[in-house]
């Protein structure tokens, strides 16, 4: 028994893969060559077609990025979550829908969300308002936009379906950067979405907690809760490397003066010496983590044409544009402008080679076992 527990502790976060399979279905419907998208994400057709295969959360995030880029859909996560049948979430959906009140449903969601995705820990904070928090565990937050936007959209939809009312959040806050959001998505939520924040959260008025659910069923809920308890007890994942933990705290602070080792160690609850020791055990220094993070973000931002080079430099915490250009060329051998041009050319060639005739019926998503 001890041996089994030891194997469980230390697993990297996995997900049911429902979001990935929804994205694959959309790519197939658009006539894209699916295997060409799966391979760079480290996934196979067999894994996608098997509804019981759990997918690495990091690989799911990578795949969503690849599909979004191939389809030129900057809001892929929002669009996928807006259209799928919520019942396909499975056990996690039904244990919420059979709860007595919306507050009870949120408590079930918080406790059992790892059944669906181990890389995002959902919490509920009650201080005046009701705040649903989403914290990344063992996964680098900066690489994700589409998965988190899928979660937020799905949570709002679930609240409305379970209560039979058009619940409107007080606010939605997301860590990643976006210059703007489409008017139809603003209309969907009924509130502003603030990007480039220090944490991901959906804030509801306190009154939503006591709202009764249309499908409340005490006996069914008790039964499903027992099933969930048994399932969740078998899922234990590690909190991730210290590099990942530092990156997740550091990324939103880069444009400001708080992106220093003193502030980061304080936010992580350790001393500067302890943080240096933990990073050293992974062969890293704080300065190296900062440099690598800046490079990763620079490559991502350079793919966004609406961002000027000067704005990217500020987002990465450089006070001088020349400092950013020199640092980027030292690491890549190219200036930011040269890298942006090469990236745009590569995307055009990639899309030209991915188009295929569409095969199959009108609902190809059924071939991938969505959100079981």
Beta strands, then each sheet from edge to edge (+ up, - down):
strand 1: 14-15
strand 2: 55-56
strand 3: 120-126
strand 4: 130-136
strand 5: 171-173
strand 6: 193-194
strand 7: 200-204
sheet 1: 1+ 2-
sheet 2: 3+ 4- 7+ 5- 6-
end
